[in-house]
Amino acid sequence: EAGVAQSPRYKIIEKRQSVAFWCNPISGHATLYWYQQILGQGPKLLIQFQNNGVVDDSQLPKDRFSAERLKGVDSTLKIQPAKLEDSAVYLCASSFLDMRTGELFFGEGSRLTVL
Amino acid sequence: EDQVTQSPEALRLQEGESSSLNCSYTVSGLRGLFWYRQDPGKGPEFLFTLYSAGEEKEKERLKATLTKKESFLHITAPKPEDSATYLCAVRGFQKLVFGTGTRLLVSP
């Protein structure tokens, strides 16, 4: 079974530039999550999708971050404009249902460095 | 607000030296406590789910236990390949909240 795919794995940009990350979840998984993991910290939920709809985006900095999930499959997370504090690993995860078992499947992440 | 605190931040063990990692939590209406393993440069990998006090789960050299206020991840006779960061997370009525993890290094 193919895992969660993310790209790019690494990205270096200047502050105030924009960046986009892509995620392809495990086939059949209805729920998709984007997490931000700053070095030395645990993952922090940015946004959760259930199929096409947003379930939770309470911690998404909406003035600069946006995310969409087209046709309930792939998802894109965009940052515009980026700030130094956005340097982190952006993890995409998926689950079959609404995570009742707690088993999220994570991708390898996209590491962003903002200079 | 739901909170998770993990200790110690880092732990260095000799191969075969058993120990425990701690996860203390405060949550409104626990719907599950989860343990994940994260290797450098990788995403977290699910290990266990615990739902109620007194519950235990085992997998190879790992055993997770749960009380009303904390969970322990016991590592028996660890091997170098057990070196990783171990993350604890809780789910209450809202989102899954992760702790900052315990970095475990097992030396041969």
Boltz contact constraints between the chains, C-beta under 6 A:
constraints:
  - contact:
      token1: [A, 41]
      token2: [B, 100]
      max_distance: 6.0
  - contact:
      token1: [A, 42]
      token2: [B, 87]
      max_distance: 6.0
  - contact:
      token1: [A, 42]
      token2: [B, 98]
      max_distance: 6.0
  - contact:
      token1: [A, 42]
      token2: [B, 99]
      max_distance: 6.0
  - contact:
      token1: [A, 42]
      token2: [B, 100]
      max_distance: 6.0
  - contact:
      token1: [A, 42]
      token2: [B, 101]
      max_distance: 6.0
  - contact:
      token1: [A, 43]
      token2: [B, 98]
      max_distance: 6.0
  - contact:
      token1: [A, 45]
      token2: [B, 95]
      max_distance: 6.0
  - contact:
      token1: [A, 56]
      token2: [B, 95]
      max_distance: 6.0
  - contact:
      token1: [A, 91]
      token2: [B, 43]
      max_distance: 6.0
  - contact:
      token1: [A, 101]
      token2: [B, 49]
      max_distance: 6.0
  - contact:
      token1: [A, 102]
      token2: [B, 32]
      max_distance: 6.0
  - contact:
      token1: [A, 102]
      token2: [B, 34]
      max_distance: 6.0
  - contact:
      token1: [A, 102]
      token2: [B, 49]
      max_distance: 6.0
  - contact:
      token1: [A, 103]
      token2: [B, 46]
      max_distance: 6.0
  - contact:
      token1: [A, 106]
      token2: [B, 43]
      max_distance: 6.0
  - contact:
      token1: [A, 106]
      token2: [B, 44]
      max_distance: 6.0
  - contact:
      token1: [A, 107]
      token2: [B, 43]
      max_distance: 6.0
  - contact:
      token1: [A, 108]
      token2: [B, 42]
      max_distance: 6.0
  - contact:
      token1: [A, 108]
      token2: [B, 43]
      max_distance: 6.0
  - contact:
      token1: [A, 109]
      token2: [B, 43]
      max_distance: 6.0
